[in-house]
Amino acid sequence: MKLDVIGDIHGCYEELSSLLKTLGYDAANGFAHPDGRKLAFVGDLTDRGPDSVTVITTVGQLVGAGQAFYVPGNHCDKLYRYFLGRNVQIRHGLETTVAELKALSKKEYKKVRDQFMTLVESAPLYHVLDHGNVVIAHAGIRAEDIGRTSKRVKSFVLYGDVTGETHPDGTPVRRDWAINHQDGPWIIYGHTPVREPRFLGRTVNIDTGCVFGGHLSALRYPEMTVCQVPSTMPFVEEKFRSFD
């Protein structure tokens, strides 16, 4: 199996389009790859960036056509609950997506809502692919939890290994779970923006903070090489985590 696993997009459609072209996916040919590769998305398609709606429709079409795998991120989960009519806080980026949605006609809104709901409802919490050799999970997963889908596992996959404490900016403090995964399947994840893809043991964090002015990156599996395009967004240094 040959995969191109793309990190958190967060509404950055221009960069997604550029990256797909760079990877060799031809929109005119239904995004089929000449080498038979498939795409995989680690979640957080929306929020903060300028064009979440087009990202939703593009990824929805790719997954619907069997050209891509997708797992939801915490921002996806929140937008899904918003569409359900739940009482969610419209902040931390959701406000940008809601503004886009409110600008749509009723017909367009329903189409986008239905497409996104189908995408999330059809997706597993995490993907186990290539005969168990690679796992794609939004914020990661512990090896012993692969195969499980409890409430505790869902929280870890969507939010990471949180301590319950918060940083001064209100973001949760997370433990570095990846340092303990030294063998077994490759675990490819995002969620925590890093300046460059972080290879540690048998894990790769592929979220290079596109929406914060970094890059949109793809991990090419099984080659384990990286392809990336620069962001058009302003650079916000404090949004990137350092593991030094």
C-alpha positions as CSV (number, residue, x, y, z in Angstrom):
1,M,0.0,0.0,0.0
2,K,1.3,3.4,-1.0
3,L,-0.1,6.4,1.0
4,D,0.3,10.1,1.2
5,V,-0.8,11.2,4.7
6,I,-1.6,14.9,4.9
7,G,-1.5,16.8,8.1
8,D,-4.0,19.2,9.6
9,I,-5.5,21.5,6.8
10,H,-7.6,23.9,8.9
11,G,-9.3,25.5,6.0
12,C,-6.2,26.1,3.9
13,Y,-7.6,25.0,0.6
14,E,-5.0,26.9,-1.5
15,E,-2.2,24.9,0.1
16,L,-4.1,21.7,-0.2
17,S,-4.6,22.2,-3.9
18,S,-0.9,23.0,-4.3
19,L,0.2,19.9,-2.3
20,L,-2.1,17.5,-4.2
21,K,-0.6,18.8,-7.5
22,T,2.9,18.4,-6.1
23,L,2.2,14.9,-5.0
24,G,0.9,14.0,-8.5
25,Y,-2.8,13.9,-7.9
26,D,-4.6,15.1,-11.0
27,A,-8.0,16.8,-10.4
28,A,-8.9,16.4,-14.1
29,N,-8.5,12.7,-13.7
30,G,-10.6,12.4,-10.5
31,F,-7.5,12.8,-8.4
32,A,-6.4,9.3,-9.4
33,H,-2.6,8.9,-8.9
34,P,-0.6,7.4,-11.8
35,D,1.3,5.2,-9.3
36,G,-1.9,3.9,-7.6
37,R,-1.2,5.9,-4.4
38,K,-4.0,6.9,-2.1
39,L,-4.4,9.9,0.2
40,A,-5.1,9.9,3.9
41,F,-6.1,12.8,6.1
42,V,-5.4,13.0,9.8
43,G,-8.4,15.2,10.5
44,D,-9.0,18.9,11.4
45,L,-10.1,19.8,8.0
46,T,-11.7,23.1,9.1
47,D,-11.5,26.2,11.3
48,R,-9.1,29.2,11.4
49,G,-8.2,29.1,7.7
50,P,-9.9,31.0,4.9
51,D,-11.8,28.2,3.0
52,S,-13.0,25.4,5.2
53,V,-16.1,24.8,3.0
54,T,-14.0,24.0,-0.1
55,V,-11.8,21.7,2.0
56,I,-14.9,19.8,3.2
57,T,-16.2,19.4,-0.3
58,T,-12.9,18.3,-1.7
59,V,-12.1,15.8,1.0
60,G,-15.6,14.5,1.0
61,Q,-15.4,13.9,-2.8
62,L,-12.0,12.1,-2.5
63,V,-13.2,9.8,0.3
64,G,-16.5,9.2,-1.4
65,A,-14.7,8.2,-4.6
66,G,-12.5,5.8,-2.7
67,Q,-9.4,7.9,-3.4
68,A,-8.7,8.8,0.2
69,F,-8.9,7.7,3.9
70,Y,-10.0,10.1,6.6
71,V,-10.1,10.2,10.4
72,P,-11.8,13.0,12.3
73,G,-9.9,15.4,14.5
74,N,-11.2,17.4,17.5
75,H,-12.2,20.3,15.3
76,C,-14.1,17.9,13.0
77,D,-15.9,16.5,16.1
78,K,-16.8,19.9,17.2
79,L,-18.2,21.0,13.8
80,Y,-20.1,17.7,13.7
81,R,-21.7,18.5,17.0
82,Y,-22.5,22.0,15.8
83,F,-24.3,20.6,12.8
84,L,-26.3,18.3,15.2
85,G,-27.5,21.5,17.0
86,R,-25.5,20.8,20.1
87,N,-24.5,23.7,22.4
88,V,-20.9,24.1,21.3
89,Q,-18.8,27.2,21.9
90,I,-18.2,29.0,18.6
91,R,-14.6,29.9,19.2
92,H,-11.0,28.5,18.9
93,G,-11.5,28.7,15.1
94,L,-15.0,27.4,14.7
95,E,-16.2,31.0,14.3
96,T,-14.4,31.2,10.9
97,T,-16.2,28.1,9.6
98,V,-19.5,29.2,10.9
99,A,-19.1,32.5,9.2
100,E,-18.5,30.7,5.9
101,L,-21.5,28.5,6.4
102,K,-23.8,31.4,7.2
103,A,-22.7,33.1,3.9
104,L,-24.1,30.1,1.9
105,S,-27.6,29.7,0.5
106,K,-29.9,27.3,2.3
107,K,-29.4,24.8,-0.5
108,E,-25.6,25.1,-0.4
109,Y,-25.6,24.9,3.4
110,K,-27.6,21.7,3.4
111,K,-25.3,20.2,0.8
112,V,-22.1,21.0,2.8
113,R,-23.7,19.9,6.1
114,D,-24.9,16.6,4.6
115,Q,-21.5,15.9,3.0
116,F,-19.6,16.6,6.2
117,M,-22.0,14.6,8.4
118,T,-21.6,11.6,6.0
119,L,-17.9,12.0,6.0
120,V,-17.6,11.9,9.8
121,E,-20.3,9.2,10.3
122,S,-18.6,6.9,7.8
123,A,-15.1,7.4,9.3
124,P,-13.5,5.2,11.9
125,L,-12.0,6.8,15.0
126,Y,-8.6,5.8,13.5
127,H,-7.5,3.8,10.5
128,V,-5.4,0.6,10.7
129,L,-4.0,0.1,7.3
130,D,-1.5,-2.0,5.3
131,H,-2.1,-5.2,7.3
132,G,-1.7,-3.4,10.6
133,N,1.7,-1.9,9.7
134,V,0.4,1.7,9.8
135,V,-2.1,3.5,12.0
136,I,-3.5,7.0,11.3
137,A,-5.0,8.7,14.4
138,H,-5.6,12.4,14.7
139,A,-3.7,13.1,18.0
140,G,-2.1,9.6,18.2
141,I,-2.9,6.4,20.0
142,R,-1.2,4.1,22.5
143,A,-0.1,0.8,21.0
144,E,-2.1,-1.1,23.6
145,D,-5.3,0.7,22.6
146,I,-5.2,-0.1,18.9
147,G,-8.3,-2.1,18.2
148,R,-10.3,-0.3,21.0
149,T,-12.8,2.5,20.7
150,S,-13.8,3.3,24.3
151,K,-14.6,6.8,25.5
152,R,-11.1,7.1,27.0
153,V,-9.5,6.0,23.7
154,K,-11.7,8.4,21.7
155,S,-10.6,11.3,24.0
156,F,-6.9,10.4,23.5
157,V,-7.2,10.0,19.7
158,L,-9.0,13.4,19.4
159,Y,-7.2,15.5,22.0
160,G,-3.9,13.7,22.8
161,D,-2.6,12.7,26.2
162,V,-3.9,15.7,28.2
163,T,-3.0,16.2,31.8
164,G,-6.0,18.3,32.8
165,E,-3.8,21.4,33.1
166,T,-3.7,24.4,30.7
167,H,-1.1,26.7,29.3
168,P,-1.4,30.5,29.9
169,D,-3.2,30.8,26.5
170,G,-5.8,28.2,27.6
171,T,-4.6,25.3,25.5
172,P,-4.3,22.0,27.3
173,V,-1.0,20.6,28.6
174,R,-0.2,17.3,26.8
175,R,2.2,14.5,27.7
176,D,4.6,13.4,25.0
177,W,3.1,9.9,24.5
178,A,5.2,9.3,21.3
179,I,8.5,8.8,23.2
180,N,7.1,5.4,24.4
181,H,6.3,4.0,21.0
182,Q,9.6,2.6,19.8
183,D,8.4,-0.5,17.9
184,G,5.3,-2.0,16.3
185,P,3.2,-0.2,13.6
186,W,4.0,3.2,12.4
187,I,1.6,5.7,14.1
188,I,1.0,8.8,11.9
189,Y,-0.8,11.7,13.6
190,G,-1.1,15.5,13.7
191,H,-3.0,17.8,16.1
192,T,0.1,19.5,17.7
193,P,1.8,21.9,15.3
194,V,5.6,21.4,14.9
195,R,8.0,23.3,12.7
196,E,9.1,20.2,10.8
197,P,7.6,16.7,10.7
198,R,8.6,14.9,13.9
199,F,10.0,11.4,13.5
200,L,10.3,9.7,16.9
201,G,10.6,6.0,17.3
202,R,7.8,4.5,15.1
203,T,5.7,7.7,15.2
204,V,5.5,10.7,12.8
205,N,3.7,14.0,13.7
206,I,2.8,15.4,10.2
207,D,1.1,18.6,11.4
208,T,3.5,21.4,10.4
209,G,1.1,24.3,11.3
210,C,-0.1,25.4,7.8
211,V,-2.8,27.6,9.3
212,F,-0.1,29.3,11.5
213,G,2.2,30.1,8.7
214,G,4.2,26.9,8.6
215,H,3.8,24.3,5.9
216,L,1.2,21.8,4.7
217,S,3.0,18.5,4.7
218,A,2.4,14.9,3.5
219,L,4.2,11.8,4.7
220,R,4.8,9.4,1.8
221,Y,4.4,5.8,3.1
222,P,6.1,3.3,2.9
223,E,9.0,5.5,1.7
224,M,8.8,7.6,4.9
225,T,9.7,10.8,3.0
226,V,8.1,14.2,3.3
227,C,6.5,16.5,0.7
228,Q,5.4,19.9,1.7
229,V,4.3,23.3,0.4
230,P,4.7,26.6,2.2
231,S,1.7,28.3,3.9
232,T,0.2,31.6,2.7
233,M,-0.9,32.4,6.2
234,P,1.0,34.8,8.6
235,F,3.6,33.0,10.8
236,V,2.6,32.7,14.5
237,E,5.7,31.3,16.3
238,E,4.0,30.7,19.6
239,K,1.6,28.2,18.1
240,F,4.4,25.7,17.4
241,R,5.5,23.2,20.0
242,S,9.1,22.7,20.7
243,F,10.4,19.4,22.0
244,D,13.9,20.5,22.8
